[in-house]
Amino acid sequence: MLIQQLVNGLLLGTTFALIALSFNLVVGALDRLNFALGETAMVSAICGSLFLSRLDLPFVLAFLVSLAVGALIAGITFLLSFRFVSAQYHTAPILSSLGVGLVITSLVTRLLGSDQRRVPSVLEGVRIEIGPLRIVGDQLIILAVAALMTVLLYGFLNRTPWGTAIRGVSDDPDMAGLLGVPVQRVILLTFVVSGTLAGASGLLTGLSFHTVSPFTGFETTLTALMVIVLGGLGNITGGVVAGLMIGVIETMTVAYLSATYRDLIVFLLVGITLVARPQGLFTRNTGVVGRV
């Protein structure tokens, strides 16, 4: 029972890790938070579920649609809330992205309705049993896709010229600009990559619970904020570890205590972290925290 719940928690944590990676990429590039990423994940999940359930397309195609939708919305959010918003007012992009998120939710509910949508099982009937441990097919997909997305992100950031440019802009945008790096294009690319991660997280979360709602955007954003508070703003590795931690904590709380205590325990952990280590559990300096 304990091992089963631990595995379930780690699998849930992989979806949290993906959305935390999405947030941390934007923080690294702009020292700002994109509060529309939760809604980006929600729309991507709904689009993916429509392709799976109504059009009966293969999961791979539905997943690619979710990635494309996430990338498109994130790019539009950058143009609306960050690119042409004065940097003189530090809270303006944050408030603007919050507004974009509200507009997205309103449009989705008006165009597609406010009902929850079912995300069908992809590998129904497939399971792996090792003693008391049981892993179903959808969990295998979640694990494989989350691992693949993380590896691809690492390879992109460390093995490609555009990835090097993203890391350069994250470290020092002014110096990168002086060296000829097209800073605004790189930041736009960062948002697009961030949106693909949010889209992946949205559909995988929907696959985990087999349902998606137009009102899960804020909840996703809140979860991501808790993850990056624990892992450290801008700390990609810390975000992954913290996402897995929160997934395990939530699953264990529901299994051994009560679902009513799930959020309470996580909030307590985040509160203690903010008091004891405001830079996060896995970040040694407070530079990015102060800038954000």
C-alpha positions in Angstrom: 0.0 0.0 0.0 2.8 2.4 0.9 4.8 1.7 -2.2 1.7 2.0 -4.4 0.9 5.4 -3.0 4.5 6.5 -3.3 4.5 5.6 -7.0 1.1 7.3 -7.5 2.5 10.4 -5.8 5.6 10.5 -7.9 3.6 10.1 -11.1 1.3 13.0 -10.1 4.4 15.0 -9.2 5.7 14.7 -12.7 2.8 16.8 -14.0 3.6 19.4 -11.2 7.2 19.4 -12.2 6.3 20.2 -15.9 4.2 23.2 -15.0 6.9 24.4 -12.6 9.5 24.1 -15.4 7.1 26.2 -17.5 7.0 29.0 -14.8 10.7 28.9 -14.1 11.7 29.4 -17.7 9.7 32.6 -17.8 11.2 33.7 -14.4 14.7 33.0 -15.8 14.1 35.1 -18.9 12.2 38.1 -17.5 12.3 37.8 -13.7 8.5 37.9 -14.0 5.7 35.4 -13.4 3.3 34.6 -16.2 0.0 34.0 -14.3 -1.8 32.9 -17.4 0.1 29.6 -17.6 -2.5 27.8 -15.6 -5.2 28.8 -18.1 -2.8 27.9 -20.9 -2.5 24.4 -19.5 -6.3 24.2 -19.1 -7.1 25.2 -22.7 -4.4 22.8 -24.0 -6.0 20.0 -22.0 -9.5 20.7 -23.2 -8.3 20.8 -26.8 -6.4 17.6 -26.4 -9.4 15.9 -24.8 -11.7 17.0 -27.6 -9.3 15.4 -30.2 -9.2 12.2 -28.1 -12.9 11.8 -27.3 -14.8 13.5 -30.2 -12.4 13.0 -33.1 -11.0 9.7 -31.8 -7.5 10.6 -32.8 -4.4 8.8 -31.6 -2.9 10.1 -28.3 0.2 11.3 -30.1 -1.7 13.7 -32.4 -3.9 14.9 -29.5 -0.7 15.5 -27.5 0.9 17.5 -30.3 -2.2 19.6 -30.6 -2.0 20.4 -26.9 1.6 21.4 -27.3 0.8 23.6 -30.2 -2.1 25.3 -28.4 0.0 25.9 -25.3 2.8 27.4 -27.4 0.4 29.7 -29.3 -1.3 31.0 -26.2 2.0 31.6 -24.4 3.3 33.5 -27.4 0.2 35.7 -27.5 0.4 36.2 -23.8 4.0 37.5 -24.1 2.9 40.0 -26.8 -0.1 41.2 -24.8 1.2 41.3 -21.3 5.0 41.6 -21.5 6.4 42.7 -24.8 4.6 46.0 -25.1 3.9 46.7 -21.4 6.2 49.2 -19.8 9.0 47.6 -17.7 8.9 50.7 -15.5 5.9 49.3 -13.6 7.0 46.0 -12.2 3.5 44.8 -11.4 2.0 45.7 -14.7 3.0 42.4 -16.6 1.8 40.4 -13.6 -1.6 42.1 -13.5 -1.9 42.0 -17.3 -1.2 38.2 -17.4 -3.8 37.7 -14.7 -6.2 39.5 -16.9 -5.3 37.4 -19.9 -6.0 34.3 -17.8 -9.4 35.6 -16.8 -10.2 36.4 -20.5 -9.1 32.8 -21.5 -11.4 31.3 -18.9 -14.3 33.5 -19.9 -13.9 32.6 -23.6 -13.6 28.9 -22.9 -16.8 28.8 -20.8 -18.7 30.8 -23.4 -17.5 28.9 -26.5 -17.3 25.4 -25.0 -19.4 25.5 -21.9 -18.5 25.2 -18.2 -19.0 21.5 -17.8 -16.2 19.1 -17.0 -14.9 17.1 -19.9 -13.9 13.5 -19.8 -10.4 12.6 -20.9 -10.6 9.0 -22.1 -8.1 6.3 -21.1 -5.4 5.8 -23.7 -4.1 2.4 -22.8 -7.2 0.9 -21.2 -6.6 -2.6 -19.9 -2.8 -2.4 -19.9 -1.2 -2.8 -16.5 2.1 -3.9 -14.9 1.9 -5.7 -11.6 5.0 -6.3 -9.4 3.8 -7.9 -6.2 1.5 -5.4 -4.5 2.5 -2.6 -6.9 0.2 -1.9 -9.9 0.9 0.6 -12.6 -1.8 1.1 -15.3 -1.2 2.1 -18.9 -2.1 5.7 -18.5 0.4 6.1 -15.7 3.1 4.6 -17.9 2.3 7.2 -20.6 2.4 10.0 -18.0 5.8 8.9 -16.8 7.3 8.3 -20.2 6.0 11.6 -21.7 7.0 13.7 -18.6 10.5 12.1 -18.7 10.8 12.7 -22.4 9.8 16.4 -22.1 12.3 16.9 -19.4 15.1 15.3 -21.3 14.2 17.2 -24.5 14.2 20.5 -22.5 17.6 19.7 -21.0 19.0 18.9 -24.4 17.5 22.0 -26.0 18.8 24.3 -23.4 22.3 22.8 -23.3 22.9 21.5 -26.8 21.4 24.0 -29.2 22.3 27.6 -30.2 18.9 28.8 -29.3 19.1 27.1 -25.9 22.4 28.8 -25.3 20.8 32.1 -26.2 18.0 31.5 -23.7 20.5 30.7 -21.0 22.5 33.8 -21.9 19.5 36.1 -21.8 18.5 34.6 -18.5 22.0 35.3 -17.0 22.4 38.8 -18.4 20.1 40.2 -21.1 22.0 43.4 -21.5 25.3 41.7 -22.2 23.5 39.2 -24.4 22.1 42.0 -26.5 25.5 43.7 -26.8 26.9 40.4 -28.1 24.3 40.4 -30.9 21.6 38.1 -29.4 18.1 39.1 -30.5 16.8 39.4 -26.9 13.2 39.9 -27.6 13.0 37.0 -30.0 14.8 34.8 -27.5 12.3 35.8 -24.8 9.4 35.0 -27.2 10.9 31.6 -27.9 11.2 31.1 -24.1 7.5 31.8 -23.7 6.7 29.4 -26.6 8.8 26.6 -25.0 7.1 27.4 -21.6 3.7 27.1 -23.3 4.5 23.7 -24.7 5.5 22.5 -21.2 2.2 23.9 -19.8 0.3 22.2 -22.6 2.0 18.9 -21.8 1.3 19.3 -18.1 -2.4 20.1 -18.8 -3.1 17.1 -20.9 -1.1 14.7 -18.7 -3.0 16.0 -15.6 -6.3 15.5 -17.4 -5.2 12.0 -18.3 -4.2 11.3 -14.7 -7.7 12.3 -13.3 -9.6 11.5 -16.6 -11.3 14.8 -16.4 -10.6 18.5 -17.2 -12.6 21.6 -16.2 -12.5 25.2 -17.5 -12.0 26.4 -14.0 -8.8 24.4 -13.2 -6.5 27.2 -14.5 -6.2 29.1 -11.2 -5.7 25.8 -9.3 -2.9 24.9 -11.6 -1.2 28.3 -11.2 -1.5 28.0 -7.4 0.1 24.5 -7.5 2.9 25.8 -9.7 3.5 28.7 -7.3 3.8 26.4 -4.4 6.2 24.2 -6.3 8.5 27.0 -7.3 8.4 28.5 -3.8 9.7 25.2 -2.4 12.2 24.6 -5.2 13.3 28.2 -5.7 12.3 30.7 -8.3 14.2 30.1 -11.5 15.8 26.9 -10.2 14.8 24.3 -12.8 16.2 21.3 -10.9 14.7 22.5 -7.7 11.3 22.8 -9.4 11.4 19.2 -10.6 12.3 17.9 -7.1 9.7 20.1 -5.4 7.0 19.0 -7.9 7.7 15.4 -7.1 7.7 16.2 -3.4 4.3 17.9 -3.5 2.9 15.1 -5.6 3.9 12.5 -2.9 2.7 14.7 0.0 -0.7 15.2 -1.6 -1.2 11.5 -2.4 0.0 10.3 1.0 -2.3 12.8 2.7 -5.3 11.7 0.8 -4.5 8.0 1.3 -3.6 8.1 5.0 -5.4 11.1 6.5 -8.1 12.8 4.5 -8.6 14.7 1.2 -9.7 17.8 3.3 -6.1 18.0 4.8 -4.4 17.8 1.4 -4.1 21.5 0.6 -3.7 22.5 4.3 -0.5 20.4 4.7 1.0 21.7 1.5 0.2 25.3 2.5 1.8 24.8 5.9 5.0 23.4 4.2 5.1 26.4 1.9 4.5 28.8 4.7 7.3 27.3 6.8 9.6 27.5 3.7 8.8 31.2 3.1 9.8 32.0 6.7 12.8 29.7 7.1 14.2 29.8 3.5 12.5 32.4 1.3 14.8 31.6 -1.5 13.6 28.0 -1.6 14.9 24.7 -0.4 17.2 24.2 -3.3 18.4 27.7 -4.1 21.5 29.1 -2.3 21.1 32.8 -3.2 18.2 35.2 -3.2 19.0 37.2 -6.3 16.2 36.2 -8.5 13.7 36.3 -5.6 14.6 39.9 -5.0 14.3 40.8 -8.7 10.9 39.2 -9.0 
